[in-house]
């Protein structure tokens, strides 16, 4: 059906159809980016593969590692070489500190600023609303951050757009409202919300 839609509008593929109005703009741009990424990272990936493969062989795995073997052997290698568990890393990844770190990074890289606004209505008391601004002060939109599980919320993590950015009939830009949802363990009176590296 997607191919039919694309062909009806004169596009060779559905990717050509949807990318025209997105940041990449064309299938060729995406393919060029992926090729550049592959060139830049392949030698490192091959070194990682060799390192884990050699480790697996030293443990008696006398076979070529396949993709389905990778998680098992890379985890065993990490534990043998570095002996670090997720539980040891968690105290360094307190949710609010991670969030502030990401805000600082995005500000440094792109000049984008996040300002919490408690006057914005939220759909649950645990949700935080942030206004997002360009470096020059231009308003970009609102992001709702919904991090904790509750009975009426599905599991997993996702992003939802409640309103996309568009230009109205008077030529005014209407800014988007989006939500970032996750299901991190809630903090308690004695324990903050701690994340794993993953």
GIDA-V271018 format. One record per backbone hydrogen bond with DSSP energy under -1.0 kcal/mol. CO is the residue of the C=O (numbers start at 1). NH is the residue of the N-H. E is the energy in kcal/mol with one decimal. If there is no record, write none. Layout:
BEGIN
CO:NH:E + CO:NH:E
END
This chain:
BEGIN
1:5:-2.5 + 2:6:-2.7 + 3:7:-2.8 + 4:8:-2.4 + 5:9:-1.4 + 6:11:-2.9 + 7:10:-1.5 + 13:17:-1.5 + 14:18:-2.6 + 15:19:-2.4 + 19:22:-1.8 + 19:25:-1.0 + 26:30:-1.5 + 27:31:-2.6 + 28:32:-2.8 + 29:33:-2.4 + 30:34:-2.7 + 31:35:-2.2 + 32:36:-2.4 + 33:37:-2.8 + 34:38:-2.5 + 35:39:-2.5 + 36:40:-2.2 + 37:41:-1.6 + 38:42:-2.5 + 41:45:-2.4 + 42:46:-2.6 + 43:47:-1.8 + 44:48:-2.4 + 45:49:-2.8 + 46:50:-2.5 + 47:51:-2.5 + 48:52:-2.5 + 49:53:-2.8 + 50:54:-2.8 + 51:55:-1.9 + 52:56:-2.6 + 53:57:-2.3 + 54:58:-2.1 + 55:59:-1.0 + 56:61:-2.6 + 57:60:-1.8 + 60:62:-1.4 + 61:63:-1.4 + 66:69:-2.2 + 69:73:-2.3 + 70:74:-2.9 + 71:75:-1.9 + 72:76:-2.0 + 73:77:-2.5 + 74:78:-2.5 + 75:79:-2.4 + 76:80:-2.4 + 77:81:-3.2 + 78:82:-2.7 + 78:83:-1.1 + 85:89:-1.2 + 86:90:-2.1 + 89:92:-2.1 + 90:93:-2.4 + 93:195:-2.6 + 94:98:-2.5 + 95:99:-2.7 + 96:100:-2.4 + 97:101:-2.3 + 98:102:-2.4 + 99:103:-2.5 + 100:104:-2.5 + 101:105:-2.4 + 102:106:-2.8 + 103:107:-2.1 + 104:108:-2.6 + 105:109:-2.8 + 106:110:-2.5 + 106:112:-1.1 + 107:111:-1.9 + 113:133:-2.6 + 115:131:-3.0 + 117:120:-1.2 + 124:127:-2.0 + 128:145:-3.3 + 129:117:-2.7 + 130:143:-2.6 + 131:115:-2.7 + 132:140:-3.5 + 132:141:-1.2 + 133:113:-2.6 + 134:137:-1.7 + 138:134:-3.2 + 141:132:-2.8 + 142:178:-2.5 + 143:130:-2.6 + 144:180:-3.2 + 145:128:-2.2 + 146:182:-2.4 + 147:184:-2.9 + 150:153:-1.8 + 158:181:-3.2 + 160:179:-2.8 + 163:177:-1.7 + 166:174:-3.7 + 168:171:-2.2 + 172:168:-2.8 + 174:166:-1.8 + 176:142:-2.2 + 177:162:-2.6 + 177:163:-1.7 + 178:144:-2.9 + 179:160:-2.1 + 180:146:-2.9 + 181:158:-1.9 + 191:188:-3.2 + 193:95:-3.1
END
